[in-house]
Amino acid sequence: MIYPDLNTKLQTLPQSALEEVAMYVDYVFYKFTTSEKQHMEEKKKKGFGCLKDIPCKMSPDFDEPLEEFAEYM
């Protein structure tokens, strides 16, 4: 759509409709600017080593046998 046509249509709208249009334009702007950034970040994070920055700690006795399974060993 051509800008003058859009401007003419916007001038005929009531104030409440203009506020709604402004919110929609903000939504579309947010959608297109963040989706590209998130998409690029997702592409970078997929694959081997993608979870290396997540903090994870195991207890020192992780590999020791459990008391509940003593009768099966």
N, C-alpha and C positions, 0 to 999 in steps of 0.2 A: 504494500500500500504506500502511496506517496504521502510525504509529510504534510503538505498543505491540505489534502483531503482529510487526513487524520486530525489535523488541528481544527478544521472547520467542524468536524463531528464532535470533537471534545468541547468546543465552545457552546454547542447547543445542549449539552448535558447538564442536568441539575447538579448542585454541589455534592449531594450524597452519592450520586453516580460517579462523580469525579474522584471522590475518596476511594470508592471501590476499585476504580480503574487504577488509581495510584498504588493501592495495595497489591493488585494483580501484577502490575509492572514490577514492583519490588520482588514479588514471589518469583516471577520469571527470571529476573536478573539474578536473584540468589540461586535459583535452580541451575542456571547455565554456568555461573561462575564457580559454584562449589562442586558441582558434579564433575567438572573437568579436573579439578584439583584432587578430589577424592578418587576419581578413576585412575589418575596417574599414580597416586599413593598406593592404591590397591595393586596396580601392576608391579610396582617396585617391591611390595611386601610378599607377593606370592612366591612360593618355591622354597628351596632348602635354606634354612636359617632364618625364616621369616618370624619366628617366635623367640629369637635370641635375646631380645630386649625385655621380655616379660620376666619380672622377678619370680623366681621359684626356688624354694628351699626344701630340702628333704631332711628329715630327722636323722641323727647319726645311727640310730638302730634300725634303719629302713630294711636292710637285708637280713636282719636276724629273724629266726623262726618265731612264729606267734605261739603263745601259750595255748590258745584254743585248738590248735592243730597238733599238739604234742602226741595225742593218742594215735594219730594217723602216720606218724613218722617212725 
